Every structure is written in structure tokens, then in C-alpha cells.
Amino acid sequence: MTELCIDFGGSAIKLGVCDDGRVLARSELPVQGTPDDLDRAAAELRRLVGTLAAPTDASLAWGGASVVAIAVPGVVDRQRAALVAAHDKYGYLAGRDLDAWARETFGLPAVVENDARAALLGEARYGVARGAQNAVIAVFGTGIGTAALLDGRLLHGSHDHAGILGGHVTVDLDGPVCNCGNVGCAEAIASTWALERSLAAIERRGAATGPDTADNSKRNGELGAIAAAQHDDWRTPRDRTGRGDGTGAGTRRATLRARIDAGQAVGIADIVETLEHPDSRALLDLYLRAWSAAIVGLCHAYDPDVVIVSGGVMRSAQLILPALTEQVHAHLWSSSFRPPLVVPEHPDSSVVLGLSALAHPTDDAATERPRTR
């Protein structure tokens, strides 16, 4: 029996037809941010199923699928099969009974899970952390998603909040107010949505102290050396051509501020692309320190054997991962195990694989599948 998988991601809805960790067919759709996304996802799954060989039993619908597995970005009430609260693009999903939707649309029950938990399970069952019984994940992107696997079970807690709020631990008591209402969250400092605000803070600091202070020289010198030591292979295709910002091949790339002022949508990858500029180096330093503080908190709380680090920025893992690992290991409790930080081989598949795993609980309690009605 197969499973139909839907990952409501930040910029795309990823869809797959899976069979116990084997992705039989997959595709993705752009997010429109309206209830039509549900109808579009169902239609695309029907198309994907149609590309596969028909099941032997002609009476089986949807390619013989037994369940619809759904991942959403936020807190999930698994018993109600609903997203507790949603922001921006997925506001229409807040409180919606996705099990009822799946039964009405597909004639199948649904299992619904937080996307970071699903990604962690996918990597622990089938991916880079295969076989791990104690692991955590940190996904750096639009926000910071986290999750924990303890003794082979996804951590949920009494109210389904456990493990997934690692990006909302305070790392700066004097930091900015986060969208969640807390102060100084790692996500409020080092995420895509916080980028422009964090850059502005660095610009103000530079204007107040000058670029040649000991602090700025030390920091920019260290990260400048890191950037200078990198080769073209860590840069994105847009960066290697030199044309992504309109400057032309072989010329100096536009600063982050110039990109923002030109109306470009900038993300964490833009920091990496512009490391020749002092503000980008200072911003990367800030992000690395905030990310490492969040990971240290996860390690102190859950004592993992491995830390999975994911998100689009990890396409530059050759640049990011060594510095991040060094900072995490340097700040852990003296007797704590120093876990390896690893990056998924196919991060775009982590969530879909985890959704497939949710449909196949194992005897060794790799996860606890939520009840379906």
C-alpha cells in the first residue's frame, strides 16, 4: 500500500506518492496562499497517481494508497488533525480539520504532523541520520524549525508543542521582539524574515562605532578570511555567473542593502553571495552565533547523538558547517557529548520521506502515529 504525501512548505507545496520510504512520483506547486491550494494539491496528486502503474486490484482507488500524510509549518493538534495557528500564506489552514478534508477529497484518513518533525523522522528513518534513536534537527530558512527524537520517538509533549520551538528560545535578552511575542529569539535575529532588520542593526552599529574599531576589524577580518578561502564551488549558480544582481560577470556583486533597495527579495543565500562586503560578513557572523546558540540549547535539552542541519543556506555547507560545528562544540557543557552536525543529501525530500514513515510505524517505536478518526 502506498501513501499520498503533501508538504505545505514556505515557497512550494511538495507532493509525493511513496511506498515505505521510496518516492514513486513527486512534484511541487507554487504556494498561492488561498484555499485553492488544497484543490490544486489534490488535482496534482491525482495526476501523479495516474503516472504510475495501476494496482493489481482494480477496486483500489488512488493507486492503492492507504493514507494521506500532511506536513504543515506550525503547531499541530494531532488529535484534531489541525494546524493550531497559522501565519501569512497558510492562514486558511488554521483550525481546519485536515482529516475530514482528506476523507472527503480522497476517501482516505489523514495523518498530520509539524514539518520539522516530519523532516527529522525522514532523515532518521531513511536519510543521513538513519538508525539514530536520539537526534535533533534545525532548519534555517524563513524561520527556524526544530524537532527532537528521543529513544526512537518523536517528541510531542502534553500539548504537541515539545521540541519544535527551539528557534524561539531567547539568545539575546536585549534583542528584538519576535513575531511570537518573546524577546531576542534566535528566529527574530537569524532568519529570512528578520534579515532586513538585523542588517539595519549592523549598519547602525557600524555608523556609530566606525569600521575600524577593534571589534569590527577582528570580526570582519575573521569572516573575510573565511570568504576569501572559498572557491566558486560553494557559490550558487546565480553567484557564479555574476549576473544575478545585474552587475555582469566578473564584477563586484551588489551589496545586500543595494539588493533590498532595488526591491529584490533577499534571503540567507544572499548573505553568502555577498561575503566580500563587510556588512554581509558581520551579518553571517551574527547568524552563526544565533544558530549555534539555538543548537546548543537543543543539545543541552535533548542530548542527541547527531544534529541534522537543513534549509536552503546549507547548499553552502562547505562554508557554513565547519564554522557552525566549531561554535556549537565550543559552547556545550564541558562533559556533554559533541555530536556531529550533518546535512541531508536530499533536503527537499526530508519531509516527504518523513510523511511516508509516519504511515509505517515500526515495532521499535520509531514514531507514534496519531490516531485517525
N, C-alpha and C positions, 0 to 999 in steps of 0.2 A: 504494500500500500504506500502511496506517495502522500506528500503534504504540499499544500499551497502556501507560499510564504510571501508576506508583504512587509517591507521595511519602510516606514514613513520617515525618511531621512531629512536632513536640513535643506538640501537643494534638489534632491531627487527621491522619487518613490522607487525603491528597488524591489523587483518581483522575481520569484523563482519557483520552479516546480522541482522538488527534491525527493530523494529516497534515502533516508538514513545517512545524511551527510554527503550524498552525491547530488550535485546540481545537474539536473537533466536538461533544464532550459531556464534562461534568465533574460531579463531586460530591465529597463528603467524608464521612468517617465518624469518630466519636469513637474515640480510642485506648482500648482496653481493657487492653493490656499483657499479652496472653496469645497463645499460638499461634493461637487462633481468629481473630486479626486477619487472618491470611493467608487463611483461608477466607472471611471476610467481604469482604475486598478483592476476591477472585476473583468472588464472587457479585455484588458491586456492579458490577464491570466487565462481567460478563455482562449485567446489566440495562441498563447504558449502551449497550452494543453493540446491544441489542435496540431501543433508541430510534432508531437510525439506519437509513437505507435499506439494504436488503440489497445486498451486492455483486453485480455482474452475473454473475460466475462463482459459481454456487450451491455449488460444491465448496469454496469458501474459507470456513474457519471463522473465528470471532471477527472478523467484519466485514472480513476480508481483511488482518488485522494480520500483520506480519512479525516483530515482536519485542516483548518485554515489557521496558520500561525502568524501572528501580527506583532510587530515591534513598533513602539511609539516613543517619542522623546519626552519623558517626564515620569511622574509618579503614577503607577498603575494600581488600581484596586483590582486585584486578580479575581476576587470572588464575584465582582460585578462586571468583570471583563471590560473595564472602562478606564480611560485616562482621567485622573482626578482633576487636573488643571492643565490648561494648555495656553501657550502664548503664540502670538503672531500667526504663522501660517496654518497652524492646526487648531485654532480656536474652536472650529466646528466639531472637533472630536471630544471636547471636554464633556465628560459625563455620558457620552454616547455608549450604549450597550453594543459593543462590537461582536459579542457572541450572537445576539439577536440579529444583527446585520448579516453576519456570516451564514446563519441558518436560513434567513430569508433569501439571500443572494445565491448561495452555493448549495444549500441543503446540508451543510456540514457544521459541526461545532467549531468554536474558535478557542485558541489559547492565546492570551495577550500578555506581553512582557515588556518591561523597560528595554530600550535599545542597547544600553551599555551592558546590562546583564546578559542579553542575548549574544552580544559580541564576545563577552568573556566566555560564555559557555561554548560558543562555536570554536574558539581558539583552544579551550581546554579539552574539548572532545575530539576535534578533528584537525586542529591547526598547530601553531608554533609552540603552544604550551600543552600539547597532547599528553594526557595522562596525569597532569597536575591535579592534586587534590586541594591545594591551598594556593590561591592565586588572586591577584587584583588586576584591574585594568584602569587606565586613564586615557581618555580620548580627548585630544585637544583640537578644537575647531571653533564653531560658532560659540559654543560654551565649553564647559569641561564636564564630560560624563565619566562616571566611575562606577565600579561594582566590585563585589568580593565573592569569592568561592571558598568556603570553609569546610574542611573534611568532605569534600566532594559535593557539597550542596551550595546552590546559590543562596546568598544571604538576603532575607527579606525583612525580618523583624516582625513585631506585632502589628505594625500598620503599613507595611510594604515600603517603608522609607529607608531601611537599613542599607548601607553600602553605596547608595547612588548619589549621595550629597557631598562627596569628597571635594568637589570644586567649590563648595560653599562653606568651607572651613576658613576662619579668619587667618590670614597670613600677614596682615598689616593693620594694627589697631588704629592707626591714623589714616587708613586708606579710604577709598571712595565708597559711597553707598552702592550696594549691589541691587540688581533688579529684584532679588529675593527679599530685600529689606534688611539684610545683615550688612555689616561694615567690614570692608577690607577682605572680601572673599577672593580666593585665587582667581575665580572666573571674572570678577569685576576688574581685575588688573591685567590678566593674561589670557584673553580670548579674542576672537574676531570682533565680537560686538563691542568690546572695550578698547579696541586698538586706537581709535582716534583720540579718545580721552587720555589714554596712557601716553600716547605720543605728545599730546599737548602739555602734559605734566612734565615730560622730559625737556620739551622746548622751553618751558618757563624756568625750569631749574638751570638749564644752560644759560639762559639770558641773565639769570640772577647771579650765577657764580662764575660765568665765563668758561670758555672751552679749555683753558689751560690750567685749571686748578689741579691739585694732585689727585683728587678723587676721579675727576673726569679723564685725566690723562692715563691713569692706571687702568680704568675700566675700558676706555676706548682702545688703548694700546693692546690689552689682552685680546679683546674680541677682534680687533683689526688684524692681529697676528693669525687668529683662527681663520678669518675670512681669506687672508692672503695665501694661506697654506692650502686652500681648497682648489680643486681643479674643476673644469667645466662639467664633469660628470655628476656633481651634486646639484647643479642648477636645473631649473625647469626648462622645458623646450622653449618657452617664451623668452626666458632669460638668455639662453644660449644664442638665440638669433639676434638679441638686442633690439628687436623691433616691437616688443610688447608694449612699450610706452611711447612709441613714436620717435625715439631718438636715433634709430638707424643702427645697423650692425657696426660693432666695434667702437661705439661711442659711449660716453658716460650715461648710465641709466638715470632716469628722473628720480628725485627723492620721494620718500613716502608722502611728504607734505605736498609736493607738486602733483602727485597722482591723485591725492584726495581733492586738492583744489581744482583739478581738471575734471572732477566728477566721476572718477573711476571707482569701482567697488574694490576696495583693497581687503586683503586677508593676511593671514600669518605668512603665507608664501611670499608676499611682497616684502616682508621684513628680510627674509633670506636673500631675495633677489637684489636688495639694495644695501648689502652689508658694507659696501665701500664708503657709505655715508655714516658719519659719527652718530647721528640720531638713531639710525637703524641698529647700529651696534649696541648702543645703550639700551634700546628697546628690547633687543634679543636677550641681553643680559638680564633685564627686568623679568622677561617672560621665563627664562630658565630658572631664575631664583624662585619665582612664584610656583612654577610647575614642580620644582624639586621639593618645595615645602609641602605641597599637596601630596606628593608621592610619599614623602617621609611620614606624613600623618597616616596615610593608608597602611604603610608598613608597620608603624607603631601600633595601630589598632588591630591589624589582622595577621601579622607575622607570616607573610606569604613566602613560598618557595620561588616564585617568579612574578615579575611585574610586566604586564603587557602594556606597551605604549603605542597608541594609534592616533589616527587623524591625518588629514592631508599634509600637514607640515612634516610628517615622518617620511615623506618622499625624499626629504633631505636628511635622512637618518645618519648619513656619514658625518654630517656637521653637528647635528643636534644630540644624537645618542651618547657619544663619549662624554660631552660636557655635562649632560643631564645625569648620567650614571655617576660621574665623579662627584657632583654636588649632592646627590642623594646619599651615596655611601659615606660622604664626609660628615653628614649631619644626623645619621642614625645613632641611636643609643649605642653606647660602646660595645655592649655584648650582643647586640642584635645581629642576626644573620644578614649578610649583604646580598640580597637577591639579584640575579641578573635582570637587566631591563632588555626586553626583546620586542621586536616589531613584527607584526603579522606579514606573511609573504603576500597574501592577497587581502588587504584590509577591506576592500569593497565587498568581500564575500563573508566577512566575520559574522554579521548579524543574521544573514540568511542561513548560514550553517548552524548558528545557534538556535534559530527557529526550528530548523529540521530536528535538532537534538531535543528540543522541548517536546516534540511529538513522539520521541522514543526514549522514555525514561529507562534507566538501566538498573539492574539489581544492586549495583554498588552505590546507588543514590547519587548519581552524577547531577541530578536535579530533581526537584519535586514539581511535577506538572500540576498546574492549577486545575481545580475541578471545573468541568463544563456542565452546563445545565441540560 
